[in-house]
């Protein structure tokens, strides 16, 4: 079962920030400068956490991972000013 996650990060070094951004693009949809939404299984969430831990400096950087709940049928209550917010949907991935 997949969960919907909102992930934001504050990375002090531009080189590390770009690395974290590239990691995140492989896991979810970019919402804002340092904010992504991801639809992940438990295993994928653990893989992402591991990659982020390796990419960041634990003393100077901060990553916030919010588990919104089961992705199927989730109706997050989000106030979005400006652009609209739509939860990511399951999509087929061709490898």
Number of C-alpha atoms within 10 A of each C-alpha: 9 17 17 23 23 18 19 19 19 15 22 14 12 9 11 15 18 13 14 22 19 11 15 22 13 10 17 19 16 15 15 9 9 16 19 20 25 26 26 22 15 12 10 14 19 12 14 17 14 11 14 18 15 11 18 21 14 11 7 10 16 14 18 12 16 12 17 16 15 16 22 13 9 12 12 13 7 10 8 9 7 6 7 8 12 12 18 14 12 11 6 6 5 4 3
